[in-house]
C-alpha cells in the first residue's frame, strides 16, 4: 500500500514509488532509520531553541519525555 501525501504531485509520487520499489529490504530499513534519526534531531533542536541555556543532558531527557503521553513517562525522566 502506498500512501501519497496530499501535497505531492501524482508524477512525483509515482517516481518516489518506483525508487522505493527498486530498494532492497535492507535499504528500506536503513532509510527508515535515517528518517527517524533526522526527525529526532529536529525535535531536539526545537527543544534547544526553546531552552538555549539547558545542557545537552536535559535536552535529551526532555526529548525522551516527549515520546510518552502526558504523565506516562517512566520515573526518572
C-alpha positions as CSV (number, residue, x, y, z in Angstrom):
1,X,0.0,0.0,0.0
2,X,1.4,3.4,-1.0
3,X,0.3,6.5,0.9
4,X,0.6,9.6,-1.2
5,X,0.9,12.9,0.7
6,X,-1.7,15.5,-0.3
7,X,0.9,18.0,-1.4
8,X,2.8,15.6,-3.7
9,X,2.1,15.7,-7.4
10,X,1.0,12.3,-8.9
11,X,4.0,12.2,-11.2
12,X,6.4,12.8,-8.3
13,X,4.6,10.2,-6.1
14,X,5.0,7.7,-9.0
15,X,8.7,8.4,-9.2
16,X,9.1,8.0,-5.4
17,X,7.2,4.7,-5.6
18,X,9.5,3.5,-8.4
19,X,12.6,4.3,-6.3
20,X,11.2,2.6,-3.2
21,X,10.2,-0.5,-5.2
22,X,13.7,-0.8,-6.5
23,X,15.2,-0.7,-3.0
24,X,16.1,-3.9,-1.1
25,X,14.6,-4.6,2.3
26,X,17.8,-3.6,3.9
27,X,17.9,-0.3,2.1
28,X,14.3,0.5,3.1
29,X,15.2,-0.3,6.8
30,X,18.3,1.9,6.6
31,X,16.2,4.7,5.1
32,X,13.6,4.4,7.8
33,X,16.3,4.6,10.5
34,X,17.8,7.7,8.8
35,X,14.5,9.4,8.6
36,X,13.7,8.5,12.3
37,X,17.1,9.9,13.4
38,X,16.6,13.1,11.4
39,X,13.2,13.6,12.9
40,X,14.6,13.1,16.4
41,X,17.4,15.6,15.8
42,X,14.8,18.1,14.6
43,X,12.8,17.6,17.7
44,X,15.8,18.0,19.9
45,X,16.8,21.2,18.1
46,X,13.4,22.6,18.8
47,X,13.9,22.0,22.5
48,X,17.4,23.6,22.3
49,X,15.9,26.6,20.5
50,X,13.3,27.0,23.3
51,X,15.8,26.4,26.1
52,X,19.2,27.6,24.9
53,X,20.6,27.6,28.5
54,X,19.8,23.8,29.0
55,X,22.7,21.4,29.0
56,X,22.6,18.6,26.4
57,X,21.6,16.0,29.1
58,X,18.5,17.9,29.9
59,X,17.6,18.4,26.3
60,X,17.9,14.6,25.8
61,X,15.8,13.9,28.8
62,X,13.1,16.3,27.7
63,X,13.1,14.7,24.2
64,X,12.7,11.2,25.7
65,X,9.9,12.5,28.0
66,X,8.2,14.0,24.9
67,X,7.9,10.5,23.4
68,X,5.4,9.4,26.0
69,X,1.8,10.6,26.6
70,X,1.5,13.2,29.2
71,X,2.0,11.8,32.7
72,X,3.1,8.4,31.5
73,X,6.9,8.8,31.2
74,X,8.9,6.4,33.4
75,X,10.0,7.8,36.7
76,X,13.4,9.4,36.5
77,X,12.9,11.0,33.1
